[in-house]
Amino acid sequence: MKTHETSVDSFDAEALKELRPENQLGKTALVLAAVCVAAWFSNVVNGAPLLDALPGMLILYVMVIIGLVMGRLCPFYLPSVAWVSLISIIATLPVFPGSGWIIAQLAAVNFLAVVTPVLAYAGLALTGREFAMFKQAGWKLVIVSLLVFTGTFIGSAVVAHIML
């Protein structure tokens, strides 16, 4: 191993495979339950009654768990997000028994409120490998990132001001 490599770079494919959500169903189910509760409460911010969205949130939770189980049990690899999407699409097809009820329950869930905590987590989720790269890049990366973010924000604001 070279001196500048870290132990994070020495992960093999099997170790990374074990970190996938479908291979840690217990932990994933608990984290997903916490995310669903946060999304359920954030649904109130938009004026929806709390109990009206409960069945829809439970349906979303079950669809995700079924997708993760399918990802674990199927003999070929497909990313978890593909399995969850496939299960959700099938469950809401008009030919699926009970799809009308499922769609009615999901209509009470404000998906913008549901996506906000998920996107916040996705934006903050950093792996050990990314931390190792950050340590190698150092403080210069922070300055460049701040300049890029600021330039993007100002450029977007100028375009929005001109167009609107």
C-alpha positions in Angstrom: 0.0 0.0 0.0 1.4 3.4 -0.9 2.0 5.9 1.9 -0.6 8.4 0.6 -3.4 5.8 0.4 -5.7 5.5 3.3 -7.4 2.4 4.8 -10.6 3.6 3.2 -9.1 3.0 -0.3 -8.3 -0.6 0.6 -12.0 -1.7 0.8 -12.6 -4.6 -1.4 -15.7 -5.2 -3.5 -17.2 -7.6 -0.9 -16.9 -5.1 1.9 -18.6 -2.4 -0.2 -21.3 -4.9 -1.2 -22.1 -5.5 2.5 -22.7 -1.8 3.0 -25.6 -1.7 0.5 -29.0 -1.0 2.1 -30.6 -4.2 0.9 -27.9 -6.2 2.8 -28.6 -4.4 6.1 -32.4 -4.6 6.1 -32.7 -4.2 9.9 -30.7 -1.0 10.1 -32.2 0.3 6.9 -35.8 -0.3 8.2 -35.0 1.7 11.3 -33.5 4.6 9.5 -36.3 4.5 7.0 -38.9 4.6 9.8 -37.2 7.7 11.3 -37.2 9.4 7.9 -40.8 8.5 7.4 -41.7 10.0 10.8 -39.8 13.2 9.9 -41.5 13.4 6.5 -44.9 12.7 8.1 -44.4 15.6 10.5 -43.1 17.9 7.8 -46.3 17.2 5.9 -48.1 19.3 8.5 -46.1 22.3 7.5 -48.1 22.6 4.3 -51.4 22.5 6.2 -52.3 18.8 5.8 -53.9 17.1 8.8 -51.4 14.7 10.4 -53.7 11.7 10.5 -54.8 12.0 6.9 -51.2 11.4 5.6 -50.5 8.4 8.0 -51.9 5.7 5.7 -50.0 7.1 2.7 -46.7 7.3 4.7 -47.2 3.7 5.8 -47.8 2.6 2.2 -44.6 4.4 1.1 -42.7 2.7 3.9 -44.0 -0.7 2.9 -43.2 -0.1 -0.8 -39.6 0.8 0.0 -39.1 -2.2 2.3 -40.6 -4.6 -0.3 -38.2 -3.1 -2.9 -35.2 -3.6 -0.6 -36.3 -7.2 0.1 -36.6 -7.8 -3.6 -33.1 -6.4 -4.1 -31.8 -8.8 -1.6 -33.7 -11.9 -2.8 -33.4 -11.7 -6.6 -30.6 -13.6 -8.2 -29.4 -10.7 -10.3 -28.3 -7.2 -9.1 -30.5 -4.2 -9.7 -30.0 -1.0 -7.6 -32.4 -0.6 -4.7 -33.9 2.5 -6.1 -34.8 0.6 -9.3 -36.6 -2.1 -7.2 -38.4 0.5 -5.1 -39.5 2.4 -8.2 -40.6 -0.8 -9.9 -42.7 -1.9 -6.9 -44.2 1.5 -6.6 -45.1 1.7 -10.3 -46.7 -1.8 -10.2 -48.7 -1.0 -7.1 -50.2 2.2 -8.6 -51.1 0.7 -12.0 -54.8 0.7 -12.7 -54.8 -3.1 -13.2 -53.3 -3.7 -9.8 -56.0 -4.7 -7.2 -56.5 -1.8 -4.8 -54.5 0.7 -6.7 -57.4 3.2 -6.5 -57.3 3.1 -2.7 -53.4 3.3 -2.7 -53.5 6.3 -5.0 -56.2 8.0 -2.8 -54.1 7.4 0.3 -50.9 8.7 -1.4 -52.8 11.8 -2.5 -52.9 13.0 1.1 -49.1 13.0 1.2 -47.4 16.2 0.1 -44.4 14.8 -1.8 -42.5 18.1 -1.7 -42.5 17.9 2.1 -41.5 14.2 2.0 -38.6 14.8 -0.4 -37.1 17.7 1.6 -35.6 15.7 4.5 -34.5 12.9 2.1 -32.7 15.4 -0.2 -31.1 17.1 2.9 -29.7 13.8 4.0 -28.5 12.9 0.5 -26.7 16.2 0.3 -25.0 15.7 3.6 -24.2 12.0 3.3 -20.5 11.6 2.9 -18.6 8.3 2.7 -15.3 7.5 4.2 -13.7 7.7 0.8 -15.0 11.2 0.3 -13.6 12.3 3.6 -10.2 10.8 2.6 -10.3 12.8 -0.7 -11.2 15.9 1.2 -8.2 15.5 3.6 -5.9 15.2 0.6 -7.3 18.2 -1.1 -7.2 20.4 2.1 -8.4 23.9 2.6 -8.0 24.9 -1.0 -11.1 22.8 -1.8 -13.2 24.7 0.6 -12.2 28.1 -1.0 -12.9 26.8 -4.5 -16.2 25.3 -3.4 -17.4 28.5 -1.8 -16.4 30.5 -4.9 -18.2 28.0 -7.2 -21.4 28.0 -5.0 -21.4 31.8 -4.8 -20.9 32.2 -8.5 -23.6 29.7 -9.3 -26.0 31.4 -6.9 -25.3 34.9 -8.3 -25.5 33.7 -11.9 -28.8 32.0 -11.2 -30.2 35.1 -9.5 -29.1 37.3 -12.5 -30.7 34.9 -15.0 -33.9 34.7 -13.0 -34.0 38.5 -12.6 -33.6 39.0 -16.4 -36.0 36.3 -17.4 -38.7 37.1 -14.8 
